[in-house]
C-alpha cells in the first residue's frame, strides 16, 4: 500500500521548479532526491509544454507515493492531441529527451490515458532498499 502526497500546480513553466522543490522536500529522507527532482521536472515540463495543462487556466497534479522499497512519482495533466512517447534519440536536435531521462532513472515507468487527461509515472528505488 502506498502513502501518497499530492499537490496541484498552475500550468505555467515557472511552476516546474516548484514541483521539483515539492518532490525534493518529500524525498529528503529517502535519498533519491536528485532522481526524483529530475523525474518530476521532466514530467511536469512535458505536461506544461505538450498538454492542455499549459493553456490559460491549466494545471497539473503531482502525486508522490511511498511504498516499502520504492517511491512513485506521477504527473497528471489535462491531456492533449498525443500520448506521451519516448522519441528516437538519433532524430532529436534539441529537446524531446525527457522520457528517455525518466526511463534511465526509473526502475519502471509508464503512461495511461485518463478520461480528461493523461498520467505519466515513474518508480524510483529507495536507496539502501
Beta strands, then each sheet from edge to edge (+ up, - down):
strand 1: 3-10
strand 2: 59-66
strand 3: 70-77
strand 4: 108-114
strand 5: 117-125
sheet 1: 1+ 2- 3+ 5- 4+
end
